Amino acid sequence: MNLQSLSGKQAHIWQRLSALYLLIYTPYLAWISLSISPQESLPNLAALLLSPIYLLPSLVAILLIIVHSWIGLRDIIIDYTPRAHTILWLWGLRWLLIVISMNIVWVLFTLYFTH
Amino acid sequence: MYQHPGNRPVFLNLMKIRLPLNAWLSVSHRISGLGLFISLIGYLALINLLLLHPAVSLNSVQDHWIVLSLHTVLWIALSFHWLSGLRHLLAEHFTSATPYQVINSKGVSQLLLLSWGMVSVFIIKLVWSL
């Protein structure tokens, strides 16, 4: 990875597209959160959240949150870290997002197959 | 030994830098985004804890102060990020002079902060059952 290879235009388009989707998804998430009973158990909650009406929009949102986070945090790193350490920070962020993505996949599979 | 002819190095006192309200909102958009990212990692850790330790149940942790703080940070940061993000998107969409000036006016920024303040009070009352 080098700084010149990080495209500004493509990143801008993805940032805007993900922002538009999340702009609509966030009130939907708030509505879901308000409608869930606070006494819900994990299996019931998992069953509810894994039903298609919740799962499909949420999966798209998770993917776009990862994209949005990568671009947003990448820009913060490029703008504020000393130039000598920027690539190191970017690699750290990239690996953190890969680990988070793998963990999310594991969580979804575990919830789907065990609850 | 070389000496710069000017008055350097210059000490930048960050407390004396006066930024316009819009600039503060832009900086805060980034800070709230970082806060969201950290709180989402917190939620992921919580889900991992629930899945890996059968002895820990959702009911047993849902009133813990750490979980309540996580809810508070997430929703307060998310509401600010959402509102300021909406303003960014509107400013990029309505590029002709008049609507652009309105969107970037001090009044709209103050309205955004007021709305966020009200939503934040609602979130705190709801999460902490006040």
gemmi code that builds the backbone of each chain (N, CA, C; Angstrom):
import gemmi

chains = {
    "A": [
        ("MET", (0.855, -1.201, 0.000), (0.000, 0.000, 0.000), (0.883, 1.242, 0.000)),
        ("ASN", (0.626, 2.183, -0.933), (1.287, 3.479, -0.844), (0.244, 4.585, -0.962)),
        ("LEU", (0.601, 5.765, -0.463), (-0.387, 6.844, -0.366), (-0.937, 7.258, -1.722)),
        ("GLN", (-0.076, 7.153, -2.777), (-0.530, 7.576, -4.108), (-1.621, 6.642, -4.652)),
        ("SER", (-1.611, 5.379, -4.195), (-2.585, 4.419, -4.736), (-3.972, 4.595, -4.118)),
        ("LEU", (-4.080, 5.400, -3.057), (-5.382, 5.586, -2.416), (-6.165, 6.652, -3.180)),
        ("SER", (-7.187, 6.203, -3.891), (-7.937, 7.114, -4.759), (-8.861, 8.022, -3.948)),
        ("GLY", (-8.859, 9.302, -4.275), (-9.749, 10.238, -3.604), (-11.148, 10.204, -4.179)),
        ("LYS", (-11.246, 10.057, -5.530), (-12.552, 10.142, -6.182), (-13.429, 8.931, -5.850)),
        ("GLN", (-12.828, 7.733, -5.987), (-13.597, 6.513, -5.695), (-14.012, 6.476, -4.227)),
        ("ALA", (-13.076, 6.874, -3.364), (-13.373, 6.892, -1.932), (-14.533, 7.837, -1.652)),
        ("HIS", (-14.525, 8.990, -2.307), (-15.590, 9.977, -2.117), (-16.941, 9.391, -2.537)),
        ("ILE", (-16.962, 8.704, -3.687), (-18.226, 8.118, -4.179), (-18.737, 7.059, -3.186)),
        ("TRP", (-17.841, 6.174, -2.733), (-18.250, 5.128, -1.783), (-18.695, 5.728, -0.463)),
        ("GLN", (-17.987, 6.786, -0.022), (-18.354, 7.433, 1.234), (-19.765, 8.011, 1.144)),
        ("ARG", (-20.078, 8.633, 0.007), (-21.404, 9.250, -0.168), (-22.485, 8.185, -0.298)),
        ("LEU", (-22.205, 7.123, -1.083), (-23.213, 6.059, -1.258), (-23.530, 5.386, 0.077)),
        ("SER", (-22.475, 5.055, 0.830), (-22.688, 4.402, 2.128), (-23.397, 5.358, 3.082)),
        ("ALA", (-23.053, 6.647, 3.008), (-23.703, 7.637, 3.888), (-25.201, 7.716, 3.584)),
        ("LEU", (-25.552, 7.668, 2.293), (-26.972, 7.759, 1.920), (-27.755, 6.561, 2.470)),
        ("TYR", (-27.171, 5.359, 2.316), (-27.861, 4.168, 2.828), (-27.993, 4.254, 4.349)),
        ("LEU", (-26.895, 4.615, 5.036), (-26.897, 4.653, 6.500), (-27.782, 5.780, 7.027)),
        ("LEU", (-27.974, 6.797, 6.219), (-28.894, 7.886, 6.576), (-30.321, 7.353, 6.745)),
        ("ILE", (-30.679, 6.391, 5.896), (-32.020, 5.792, 5.973), (-32.033, 4.651, 7.002)),
        ("TYR", (-30.936, 3.896, 7.063), (-30.901, 2.727, 7.948), (-30.908, 3.129, 9.425)),
        ("THR", (-30.255, 4.247, 9.777), (-30.119, 4.620, 11.194), (-31.474, 4.822, 11.882)),
        ("PRO", (-32.430, 5.583, 11.312), (-33.750, 5.676, 11.952), (-34.433, 4.316, 12.055)),
        ("TYR", (-34.212, 3.457, 11.050), (-34.776, 2.094, 11.074), (-34.193, 1.315, 12.260)),
        ("LEU", (-32.869, 1.457, 12.473), (-32.210, 0.788, 13.602), (-32.749, 1.323, 14.935)),
        ("ALA", (-32.971, 2.639, 14.980), (-33.513, 3.246, 16.208), (-34.905, 2.685, 16.488)),
        ("TRP", (-35.701, 2.550, 15.418), (-37.067, 2.015, 15.564), (-37.018, 0.563, 16.057)),
        ("ILE", (-36.092, -0.252, 15.481), (-35.943, -1.649, 15.927), (-35.568, -1.671, 17.407)),
        ("SER", (-34.579, -0.843, 17.780), (-34.087, -0.839, 19.166), (-35.184, -0.442, 20.138)),
        ("LEU", (-36.025, 0.525, 19.734), (-37.093, 0.967, 20.625), (-38.200, -0.076, 20.738)),
        ("SER", (-38.362, -0.894, 19.670), (-39.474, -1.852, 19.679), (-39.107, -3.171, 20.367)),
        ("ILE", (-37.799, -3.397, 20.630), (-37.384, -4.643, 21.292), (-37.589, -4.517, 22.796)),
        ("SER", (-38.184, -5.543, 23.384), (-38.404, -5.528, 24.830), (-37.068, -5.630, 25.568)),
        ("PRO", (-36.882, -4.846, 26.630), (-35.616, -4.913, 27.364), (-35.393, -6.252, 28.071)),
        ("GLN", (-36.474, -7.044, 28.250), (-36.339, -8.334, 28.946), (-36.067, -9.489, 27.985)),
        ("GLU", (-35.824, -9.173, 26.706), (-35.645, -10.225, 25.697), (-34.394, -11.069, 25.990)),
        ("SER", (-34.502, -12.405, 25.790), (-33.327, -13.266, 25.985), (-32.529, -13.303, 24.680)),
        ("LEU", (-31.272, -13.781, 24.764), (-30.417, -13.805, 23.570), (-30.993, -14.676, 22.449)),
        ("PRO", (-31.502, -15.907, 22.731), (-32.071, -16.707, 21.635), (-33.253, -16.007, 20.946)),
        ("ASN", (-34.147, -15.388, 21.760), (-35.296, -14.679, 21.166), (-34.837, -13.490, 20.343)),
        ("LEU", (-33.861, -12.765, 20.893), (-33.329, -11.585, 20.199), (-32.649, -12.003, 18.895)),
        ("ALA", (-31.878, -13.111, 18.964), (-31.179, -13.608, 17.775), (-32.189, -14.023, 16.701)),
        ("ALA", (-33.267, -14.726, 17.138), (-34.293, -15.170, 16.186), (-34.952, -13.972, 15.495)),
        ("LEU", (-35.207, -12.942, 16.305), (-35.841, -11.735, 15.765), (-34.919, -11.031, 14.760)),
        ("LEU", (-33.651, -10.862, 15.166), (-32.720, -10.110, 14.321), (-32.270, -10.901, 13.095)),
        ("LEU", (-32.423, -12.252, 13.148), (-32.026, -13.060, 11.990), (-33.184, -13.302, 11.025)),
        ("SER", (-34.356, -12.750, 11.332), (-35.461, -12.869, 10.373), (-35.163, -11.945, 9.188)),
        ("PRO", (-35.607, -12.372, 7.964), (-35.187, -11.639, 6.746), (-35.466, -10.141, 6.784)),
        ("ILE", (-36.575, -9.729, 7.414), (-36.928, -8.303, 7.397), (-35.881, -7.446, 8.135)),
        ("TYR", (-35.227, -8.042, 9.131), (-34.156, -7.324, 9.839), (-32.785, -7.650, 9.260)),
        ("LEU", (-32.608, -8.935, 8.877), (-31.267, -9.398, 8.519), (-30.745, -8.749, 7.229)),
        ("LEU", (-31.572, -8.720, 6.189), (-31.069, -8.246, 4.896), (-30.623, -6.779, 4.939)),
        ("PRO", (-31.494, -5.860, 5.446), (-31.012, -4.467, 5.518), (-29.804, -4.320, 6.450)),
        ("SER", (-29.750, -5.159, 7.509), (-28.640, -5.038, 8.471), (-27.333, -5.550, 7.881)),
        ("LEU", (-27.404, -6.615, 7.059), (-26.185, -7.120, 6.426), (-25.600, -6.081, 5.475)),
        ("VAL", (-26.479, -5.453, 4.687), (-26.012, -4.384, 3.784), (-25.399, -3.249, 4.610)),
        ("ALA", (-26.072, -2.919, 5.721), (-25.570, -1.835, 6.582), (-24.199, -2.183, 7.165)),
        ("ILE", (-24.017, -3.432, 7.600), (-22.716, -3.838, 8.175), (-21.612, -3.686, 7.130)),
        ("LEU", (-21.892, -4.154, 5.910), (-20.894, -4.025, 4.838), (-20.546, -2.559, 4.580)),
        ("LEU", (-21.595, -1.725, 4.527), (-21.363, -0.305, 4.222), (-20.724, 0.430, 5.404)),
        ("ILE", (-21.003, -0.029, 6.638), (-20.338, 0.580, 7.809), (-18.830, 0.310, 7.730)),
        ("ILE", (-18.464, -0.912, 7.295), (-17.033, -1.238, 7.171), (-16.380, -0.345, 6.104)),
        ("VAL", (-17.075, -0.184, 4.972), (-16.549, 0.684, 3.903), (-16.433, 2.128, 4.403)),
        ("HIS", (-17.516, 2.609, 5.042), (-17.573, 3.990, 5.543), (-16.471, 4.223, 6.593)),
        ("SER", (-16.272, 3.218, 7.475), (-15.246, 3.332, 8.520), (-13.853, 3.376, 7.906)),
        ("TRP", (-13.622, 2.504, 6.921), (-12.303, 2.458, 6.283), (-11.966, 3.821, 5.680)),
        ("ILE", (-12.893, 4.379, 4.932), (-12.609, 5.656, 4.261), (-12.478, 6.791, 5.286)),
        ("GLY", (-13.397, 6.840, 6.244), (-13.375, 7.916, 7.237), (-12.127, 7.876, 8.105)),
        ("LEU", (-11.804, 6.680, 8.625), (-10.629, 6.567, 9.501), (-9.339, 6.705, 8.701)),
        ("ARG", (-9.364, 6.233, 7.453), (-8.210, 6.395, 6.561), (-7.896, 7.872, 6.365)),
        ("ASP", (-8.943, 8.667, 6.134), (-8.750, 10.108, 5.942), (-8.206, 10.766, 7.210)),
        ("ILE", (-8.714, 10.320, 8.385), (-8.214, 10.877, 9.652), (-6.723, 10.547, 9.805)),
        ("ILE", (-6.360, 9.290, 9.497), (-4.949, 8.879, 9.610), (-4.083, 9.688, 8.647)),
        ("ILE", (-4.538, 9.824, 7.391), (-3.748, 10.567, 6.403), (-3.592, 12.028, 6.830)),
        ("ASP", (-4.646, 12.598, 7.408), (-4.598, 14.020, 7.767), (-3.794, 14.298, 9.036)),
        ("TYR", (-3.810, 13.380, 10.002), (-3.261, 13.735, 11.319), (-2.019, 12.968, 11.767)),
        ("THR", (-1.675, 11.856, 11.118), (-0.482, 11.148, 11.608), (0.768, 11.701, 10.919)),
        ("PRO", (1.934, 11.647, 11.595), (3.177, 12.071, 10.949), (3.408, 11.227, 9.688)),
        ("ARG", (3.846, 11.861, 8.620), (3.956, 11.190, 7.318), (4.803, 9.907, 7.398)),
        ("ALA", (5.822, 9.901, 8.252), (6.716, 8.732, 8.351), (5.979, 7.507, 8.883)),
        ("HIS", (4.868, 7.728, 9.652), (4.166, 6.591, 10.268), (2.815, 6.294, 9.609)),
        ("THR", (2.448, 7.083, 8.606), (1.094, 6.961, 8.035), (0.824, 5.560, 7.482)),
        ("ILE", (1.767, 5.016, 6.718), (1.556, 3.690, 6.102), (1.358, 2.617, 7.178)),
        ("LEU", (2.148, 2.737, 8.256), (2.033, 1.774, 9.355), (0.633, 1.829, 9.976)),
        ("TRP", (0.145, 3.033, 10.220), (-1.209, 3.213, 10.775), (-2.275, 2.652, 9.824)),
        ("LEU", (-2.070, 2.905, 8.517), (-3.053, 2.422, 7.529), (-3.084, 0.895, 7.497)),
        ("TRP", (-1.900, 0.274, 7.586), (-1.864, -1.192, 7.628), (-2.561, -1.703, 8.883)),
        ("GLY", (-2.317, -1.011, 10.005), (-2.962, -1.392, 11.272), (-4.473, -1.321, 11.157)),
        ("LEU", (-4.957, -0.238, 10.552), (-6.401, -0.070, 10.381), (-6.958, -1.153, 9.469)),
        ("ARG", (-6.238, -1.435, 8.379), (-6.708, -2.443, 7.432), (-6.847, -3.810, 8.117)),
        ("TRP", (-5.843, -4.181, 8.900), (-5.883, -5.476, 9.584), (-6.956, -5.508, 10.664)),
        ("LEU", (-7.129, -4.370, 11.347), (-8.188, -4.304, 12.367), (-9.551, -4.540, 11.717)),
        ("LEU", (-9.780, -3.921, 10.557), (-11.068, -4.102, 9.871), (-11.236, -5.524, 9.353)),
        ("ILE", (-10.135, -6.143, 8.915), (-10.212, -7.546, 8.460), (-10.594, -8.455, 9.637)),
        ("VAL", (-9.938, -8.231, 10.787), (-10.238, -9.054, 11.979), (-11.692, -8.836, 12.409)),
        ("ILE", (-12.139, -7.565, 12.417), (-13.521, -7.258, 12.799), (-14.502, -7.948, 11.835)),
        ("SER", (-14.213, -7.881, 10.533), (-15.099, -8.500, 9.537), (-15.203, -9.999, 9.755)),
        ("MET", (-14.039, -10.638, 10.016), (-14.046, -12.090, 10.244), (-14.833, -12.421, 11.512)),
        ("ASN", (-14.677, -11.597, 12.534), (-15.410, -11.828, 13.785), (-16.919, -11.669, 13.569)),
        ("ILE", (-17.320, -10.678, 12.760), (-18.751, -10.477, 12.476), (-19.316, -11.706, 11.752)),
        ("VAL", (-18.561, -12.227, 10.781), (-19.003, -13.426, 10.052), (-19.170, -14.587, 11.032)),
        ("TRP", (-18.203, -14.759, 11.938), (-18.276, -15.843, 12.931), (-19.505, -15.661, 13.835)),
        ("VAL", (-19.741, -14.426, 14.294), (-20.900, -14.140, 15.161), (-22.201, -14.491, 14.436)),
        ("LEU", (-22.298, -14.075, 13.173), (-23.532, -14.334, 12.419), (-23.762, -15.839, 12.238)),
        ("PHE", (-22.689, -16.568, 11.874), (-22.812, -18.013, 11.699), (-23.199, -18.675, 13.022)),
        ("THR", (-22.557, -18.259, 14.117), (-22.843, -18.854, 15.427), (-24.284, -18.599, 15.825)),
        ("LEU", (-24.739, -17.356, 15.640), (-26.130, -17.029, 15.998), (-27.098, -17.816, 15.133)),
        ("TYR", (-26.779, -17.923, 13.821), (-27.691, -18.584, 12.884), (-27.801, -20.076, 13.171)),
        ("PHE", (-26.666, -20.716, 13.489), (-26.682, -22.178, 13.632), (-26.913, -22.655, 15.063)),
        ("THR", (-26.750, -21.793, 16.048), (-26.918, -22.284, 17.426), (-28.127, -21.702, 18.129)),
        ("HIS", (-28.771, -20.681, 17.559), (-29.922, -20.085, 18.280), (-31.186, -20.153, 17.418)),
    ],
    "B": [
        ("MET", (26.462, 27.283, 12.918), (25.206, 26.539, 12.901), (24.108, 27.408, 12.275)),
        ("TYR", (23.306, 26.789, 11.417), (22.257, 27.536, 10.724), (21.148, 27.954, 11.687)),
        ("GLN", (20.718, 29.206, 11.545), (19.575, 29.673, 12.336), (18.572, 30.322, 11.395)),
        ("HIS", (17.295, 29.939, 11.528), (16.270, 30.526, 10.671), (16.130, 32.007, 11.016)),
        ("PRO", (16.055, 32.858, 9.986), (15.992, 34.293, 10.268), (14.692, 34.721, 10.957)),
        ("GLY", (13.621, 33.918, 10.757), (12.326, 34.298, 11.347), (12.251, 33.958, 12.824)),
        ("ASN", (11.072, 34.147, 13.371), (10.862, 33.943, 14.798), (10.406, 32.501, 15.055)),
        ("ARG", (11.271, 31.516, 14.735), (10.856, 30.120, 14.825), (11.665, 29.372, 15.867)),
        ("PRO", (11.201, 28.267, 16.441), (9.897, 27.645, 16.212), (8.759, 28.443, 16.840)),
        ("VAL", (7.582, 28.325, 16.212), (6.403, 29.052, 16.701), (5.599, 28.125, 17.598)),
        ("PHE", (5.235, 28.589, 18.766), (4.382, 27.802, 19.654), (2.925, 28.054, 19.262)),
        ("LEU", (2.242, 26.967, 18.873), (0.833, 27.102, 18.492), (-0.030, 26.781, 19.706)),
        ("ASN", (-0.591, 27.779, 20.305), (-1.502, 27.550, 21.430), (-2.882, 27.210, 20.866)),
        ("LEU", (-3.228, 25.915, 20.944), (-4.473, 25.457, 20.318), (-5.704, 26.143, 20.919)),
        ("MET", (-5.597, 26.565, 22.192), (-6.738, 27.209, 22.851), (-7.004, 28.604, 22.279)),
        ("LYS", (-5.989, 29.159, 21.562), (-6.181, 30.513, 21.020), (-6.633, 30.500, 19.560)),
        ("ILE", (-6.741, 29.294, 18.976), (-7.208, 29.223, 17.587), (-8.722, 29.323, 17.602)),
        ("ARG", (-9.248, 30.302, 16.910), (-10.705, 30.507, 16.869), (-11.247, 29.970, 15.542)),
        ("LEU", (-12.009, 28.889, 15.633), (-12.598, 28.312, 14.423), (-14.069, 28.695, 14.350)),
        ("PRO", (-14.615, 28.837, 13.120), (-16.057, 29.075, 13.019), (-16.835, 27.822, 13.445)),
        ("LEU", (-18.116, 28.010, 13.758), (-18.943, 26.908, 14.256), (-18.964, 25.728, 13.285)),
        ("ASN", (-19.031, 26.045, 11.959), (-19.056, 24.968, 10.951), (-17.806, 24.107, 11.022)),
        ("ALA", (-16.667, 24.752, 11.282), (-15.409, 23.995, 11.366), (-15.438, 23.078, 12.587)),
        ("TRP", (-15.991, 23.570, 13.695), (-16.119, 22.727, 14.895), (-17.037, 21.533, 14.619)),
        ("LEU", (-18.115, 21.797, 13.849), (-19.038, 20.694, 13.518), (-18.336, 19.653, 12.661)),
        ("SER", (-17.500, 20.128, 11.744), (-16.781, 19.213, 10.864), (-15.788, 18.359, 11.659)),
        ("VAL", (-15.059, 19.013, 12.580), (-14.116, 18.280, 13.437), (-14.888, 17.278, 14.306)),
        ("SER", (-16.020, 17.738, 14.855), (-16.823, 16.873, 15.737), (-17.416, 15.688, 14.970)),
        ("HIS", (-17.685, 15.887, 13.672), (-18.191, 14.780, 12.846), (-17.156, 13.651, 12.831)),
        ("ARG", (-15.876, 14.038, 12.698), (-14.808, 13.036, 12.691), (-14.661, 12.380, 14.072)),
        ("ILE", (-14.714, 13.203, 15.125), (-14.553, 12.662, 16.482), (-15.697, 11.699, 16.808)),
        ("SER", (-16.942, 12.084, 16.422), (-18.088, 11.206, 16.698), (-17.981, 9.914, 15.885)),
        ("GLY", (-17.425, 10.005, 14.658), (-17.212, 8.807, 13.835), (-16.238, 7.852, 14.513)),
        ("LEU", (-15.175, 8.424, 15.077), (-14.195, 7.608, 15.800), (-14.850, 6.976, 17.040)),
        ("GLY", (-15.670, 7.764, 17.733), (-16.394, 7.254, 18.909), (-17.321, 6.114, 18.528)),
        ("LEU", (-17.990, 6.257, 17.382), (-18.890, 5.198, 16.904), (-18.126, 3.915, 16.625)),
        ("PHE", (-16.981, 4.068, 15.974), (-16.168, 2.902, 15.621), (-15.743, 2.165, 16.895)),
        ("ILE", (-15.297, 2.916, 17.898), (-14.857, 2.302, 19.162), (-16.042, 1.638, 19.874)),
        ("SER", (-17.204, 2.303, 19.880), (-18.351, 1.696, 20.571), (-18.862, 0.459, 19.824)),
        ("LEU", (-18.734, 0.437, 18.497), (-19.145, -0.771, 17.761), (-18.220, -1.942, 18.085)),
        ("ILE", (-16.933, -1.647, 18.298), (-16.010, -2.701, 18.740), (-16.450, -3.197, 20.129)),
        ("GLY", (-16.901, -2.267, 20.973), (-17.417, -2.634, 22.304), (-18.607, -3.569, 22.198)),
        ("TYR", (-19.536, -3.277, 21.275), (-20.705, -4.149, 21.076), (-20.283, -5.532, 20.578)),
        ("LEU", (-19.301, -5.547, 19.680), (-18.818, -6.820, 19.157), (-18.199, -7.643, 20.286)),
        ("ALA", (-17.449, -6.975, 21.155), (-16.851, -7.665, 22.312), (-17.952, -8.224, 23.210)),
        ("LEU", (-19.030, -7.445, 23.384), (-20.148, -7.883, 24.224), (-20.819, -9.130, 23.628)),
        ("ILE", (-21.037, -9.128, 22.306), (-21.660, -10.293, 21.649), (-20.759, -11.513, 21.782)),
        ("ASN", (-19.442, -11.299, 21.610), (-18.492, -12.411, 21.776), (-18.560, -12.983, 23.186)),
        ("LEU", (-18.654, -12.092, 24.166), (-18.747, -12.525, 25.567), (-19.992, -13.384, 25.779)),
        ("LEU", (-21.125, -12.936, 25.221), (-22.379, -13.674, 25.391), (-22.333, -15.038, 24.701)),
        ("LEU", (-21.658, -15.089, 23.540), (-21.621, -16.349, 22.794), (-20.594, -17.334, 23.356)),
        ("LEU", (-19.492, -16.799, 23.872), (-18.408, -17.685, 24.321), (-18.565, -18.140, 25.766)),
        ("HIS", (-19.328, -17.385, 26.563), (-19.504, -17.746, 27.973), (-20.989, -17.966, 28.265)),
        ("PRO", (-21.443, -19.211, 28.195), (-22.866, -19.488, 28.395), (-23.386, -19.021, 29.756)),
        ("ALA", (-22.475, -18.898, 30.729), (-22.912, -18.467, 32.069), (-23.357, -17.006, 32.062)),
        ("VAL", (-22.852, -16.236, 31.072), (-23.224, -14.821, 30.995), (-24.457, -14.692, 30.107)),
        ("SER", (-25.543, -14.168, 30.660), (-26.766, -14.016, 29.861), (-27.016, -12.541, 29.571)),
        ("LEU", (-27.855, -12.316, 28.544), (-28.178, -10.940, 28.161), (-28.852, -10.208, 29.319)),
        ("ASN", (-29.748, -10.940, 30.026), (-30.459, -10.303, 31.141), (-29.530, -9.909, 32.282)),
        ("SER", (-28.452, -10.706, 32.455), (-27.561, -10.428, 33.588), (-26.642, -9.233, 33.333)),
        ("VAL", (-26.408, -8.911, 32.048), (-25.481, -7.795, 31.764), (-26.189, -6.523, 31.293)),
        ("GLN", (-27.473, -6.626, 30.943), (-28.089, -5.478, 30.261), (-28.240, -4.235, 31.133)),
        ("ASP", (-28.229, -4.407, 32.462), (-28.318, -3.227, 33.331), (-26.974, -2.835, 33.926)),
        ("HIS", (-25.909, -3.489, 33.458), (-24.576, -3.147, 33.968), (-24.202, -1.753, 33.449)),
        ("TRP", (-23.482, -0.985, 34.284), (-23.179, 0.405, 33.890), (-22.316, 0.479, 32.629)),
        ("ILE", (-21.478, -0.549, 32.404), (-20.634, -0.516, 31.193), (-21.514, -0.628, 29.938)),
        ("VAL", (-22.500, -1.528, 30.003), (-23.396, -1.717, 28.849), (-24.260, -0.463, 28.646)),
        ("LEU", (-24.757, 0.102, 29.755), (-25.569, 1.319, 29.647), (-24.732, 2.481, 29.094)),
        ("SER", (-23.453, 2.554, 29.517), (-22.562, 3.604, 28.993), (-22.315, 3.400, 27.501)),
        ("LEU", (-22.187, 2.119, 27.121), (-21.978, 1.790, 25.696), (-23.177, 2.242, 24.866)),
        ("HIS", (-24.399, 1.948, 25.355), (-25.615, 2.402, 24.659), (-25.614, 3.925, 24.542)),
        ("THR", (-25.265, 4.595, 25.645), (-25.305, 6.067, 25.661), (-24.312, 6.647, 24.661)),
        ("VAL", (-23.066, 6.153, 24.709), (-22.033, 6.679, 23.793), (-22.440, 6.415, 22.344)),
        ("LEU", (-22.898, 5.189, 22.069), (-23.261, 4.849, 20.679), (-24.352, 5.768, 20.159)),
        ("TRP", (-25.449, 5.886, 20.922), (-26.598, 6.618, 20.377), (-26.367, 8.130, 20.349)),
        ("ILE", (-25.621, 8.650, 21.329), (-25.334, 10.093, 21.304), (-24.372, 10.411, 20.152)),
        ("ALA", (-23.342, 9.578, 19.977), (-22.400, 9.800, 18.868), (-23.099, 9.590, 17.524)),
        ("LEU", (-23.954, 8.558, 17.475), (-24.649, 8.259, 16.215), (-25.603, 9.395, 15.832)),
        ("SER", (-26.316, 9.939, 16.811), (-27.260, 11.020, 16.484), (-26.512, 12.261, 15.986)),
        ("PHE", (-25.359, 12.565, 16.603), (-24.591, 13.716, 16.113), (-24.040, 13.441, 14.716)),
        ("HIS", (-23.475, 12.251, 14.531), (-22.870, 11.896, 13.242), (-23.934, 11.915, 12.141)),
        ("TRP", (-25.131, 11.458, 12.493), (-26.245, 11.420, 11.528), (-26.650, 12.841, 11.130)),
        ("LEU", (-26.835, 13.694, 12.147), (-27.281, 15.065, 11.863), (-26.227, 15.848, 11.077)),
        ("SER", (-24.967, 15.769, 11.508), (-23.931, 16.530, 10.798), (-23.659, 15.918, 9.418)),
        ("GLY", (-23.810, 14.585, 9.305), (-23.659, 13.928, 8.007), (-24.752, 14.354, 7.039)),
        ("LEU", (-25.972, 14.488, 7.566), (-27.098, 14.949, 6.740), (-26.802, 16.356, 6.196)),
        ("ARG", (-26.244, 17.213, 7.049), (-25.905, 18.572, 6.621), (-24.827, 18.551, 5.529)),
        ("HIS", (-23.817, 17.658, 5.704), (-22.770, 17.509, 4.677), (-23.380, 17.104, 3.340)),
        ("LEU", (-24.275, 16.098, 3.387), (-24.879, 15.597, 2.145), (-25.732, 16.665, 1.478)),
        ("LEU", (-26.494, 17.409, 2.299), (-27.327, 18.483, 1.733), (-26.451, 19.560, 1.108)),
        ("ALA", (-25.340, 19.901, 1.767), (-24.449, 20.945, 1.242), (-23.815, 20.504, -0.072)),
        ("GLU", (-23.588, 19.196, -0.220), (-22.992, 18.714, -1.473), (-24.029, 18.603, -2.581)),
        ("HIS", (-25.289, 18.406, -2.192), (-26.340, 18.246, -3.195), (-26.841, 19.611, -3.699)),
        ("PHE", (-27.097, 20.529, -2.759), (-27.623, 21.850, -3.144), (-26.459, 22.826, -3.258)),
        ("THR", (-25.865, 22.859, -4.461), (-24.633, 23.638, -4.616), (-24.870, 25.066, -5.106)),
        ("SER", (-26.117, 25.400, -5.492), (-26.342, 26.794, -5.920), (-26.272, 27.705, -4.693)),
        ("ALA", (-25.990, 28.978, -4.955), (-25.565, 29.893, -3.883), (-26.528, 29.974, -2.693)),
        ("THR", (-27.812, 30.216, -2.957), (-28.732, 30.491, -1.834), (-28.920, 29.287, -0.907)),
        ("PRO", (-29.328, 28.105, -1.443), (-29.492, 26.979, -0.509), (-28.196, 26.592, 0.187)),
        ("TYR", (-27.062, 26.732, -0.523), (-25.774, 26.384, 0.079), (-25.478, 27.295, 1.271)),
        ("GLN", (-25.786, 28.591, 1.078), (-25.549, 29.541, 2.186), (-26.450, 29.240, 3.379)),
        ("VAL", (-27.705, 28.859, 3.062), (-28.648, 28.551, 4.157), (-28.154, 27.329, 4.943)),
        ("ILE", (-27.772, 26.270, 4.199), (-27.331, 25.030, 4.859), (-26.098, 25.291, 5.726)),
        ("ASN", (-25.212, 26.162, 5.245), (-23.974, 26.430, 5.990), (-24.088, 27.621, 6.939)),
        ("SER", (-25.311, 28.133, 7.123), (-25.463, 29.311, 7.987), (-25.312, 28.923, 9.459)),
        ("LYS", (-25.029, 29.947, 10.262), (-24.852, 29.724, 11.691), (-26.156, 29.234, 12.329)),
        ("GLY", (-27.295, 29.750, 11.813), (-28.593, 29.359, 12.366), (-28.844, 27.871, 12.215)),
        ("VAL", (-28.519, 27.318, 11.034), (-28.725, 25.884, 10.801), (-27.791, 25.078, 11.704)),
        ("SER", (-26.551, 25.557, 11.872), (-25.610, 24.855, 12.760), (-26.132, 24.853, 14.197)),
        ("GLN", (-26.673, 25.998, 14.618), (-27.213, 26.076, 15.981), (-28.439, 25.185, 16.140)),
        ("LEU", (-29.278, 25.145, 15.083), (-30.454, 24.265, 15.111), (-30.029, 22.797, 15.228)),
        ("LEU", (-28.954, 22.458, 14.495), (-28.418, 21.084, 14.548), (-27.984, 20.752, 15.974)),
        ("LEU", (-27.251, 21.682, 16.598), (-26.763, 21.438, 17.964), (-27.921, 21.333, 18.953)),
        ("LEU", (-28.941, 22.189, 18.744), (-30.111, 22.155, 19.632), (-30.842, 20.812, 19.512)),
        ("SER", (-31.031, 20.372, 18.250), (-31.710, 19.082, 18.015), (-30.917, 17.953, 18.657)),
        ("TRP", (-29.607, 17.996, 18.468), (-28.751, 16.951, 19.031), (-28.825, 16.950, 20.566)),
        ("GLY", (-28.834, 18.134, 21.137), (-28.936, 18.243, 22.599), (-30.223, 17.620, 23.101)),
        ("MET", (-31.340, 17.910, 22.406), (-32.633, 17.365, 22.828), (-32.655, 15.840, 22.680)),
        ("VAL", (-32.124, 15.353, 21.543), (-32.073, 13.901, 21.322), (-31.187, 13.244, 22.387)),
        ("SER", (-30.081, 13.904, 22.730), (-29.155, 13.336, 23.728), (-29.826, 13.215, 25.093)),
        ("VAL", (-30.604, 14.236, 25.480), (-31.330, 14.177, 26.755), (-32.311, 13.007, 26.730)),
        ("PHE", (-33.027, 12.853, 25.598), (-33.980, 11.745, 25.439), (-33.259, 10.400, 25.573)),
        ("ILE", (-32.075, 10.279, 24.934), (-31.303, 9.019, 24.979), (-30.889, 8.717, 26.420)),
        ("ILE", (-30.366, 9.725, 27.122), (-29.901, 9.505, 28.504), (-31.067, 9.077, 29.397)),
        ("LYS", (-32.207, 9.760, 29.232), (-33.392, 9.412, 30.046), (-33.847, 7.980, 29.764)),
        ("LEU", (-33.830, 7.619, 28.462), (-34.314, 6.294, 28.064), (-33.358, 5.193, 28.529)),
        ("VAL", (-32.056, 5.381, 28.287), (-31.084, 4.332, 28.607), (-30.953, 4.132, 30.111)),
        ("TRP", (-30.904, 5.237, 30.854), (-30.667, 5.137, 32.300), (-31.981, 5.115, 33.095)),
        ("SER", (-33.122, 5.025, 32.394), (-34.463, 4.960, 33.016), (-34.668, 6.064, 34.047)),
        ("LEU", (-34.368, 7.299, 33.662), (-34.499, 8.430, 34.606), (-35.934, 8.974, 34.607)),
    ],
}
model = gemmi.Model(1)
for chain_id, residues in chains.items():
    chain = gemmi.Chain(chain_id)
    for i, (resn, *xyz) in enumerate(residues, 1):
        res = gemmi.Residue()
        res.name, res.seqid = resn, gemmi.SeqId(i, " ")
        for name, pos in zip(("N", "CA", "C"), xyz):
            atom = gemmi.Atom()
            atom.name, atom.element = name, gemmi.Element(name[0])
            atom.pos, atom.b_iso = gemmi.Position(*pos), 0.0
            res.add_atom(atom)
        chain.add_residue(res)
    model.add_chain(chain)
structure = gemmi.Structure()
structure.add_model(model)
structure.setup_entities()
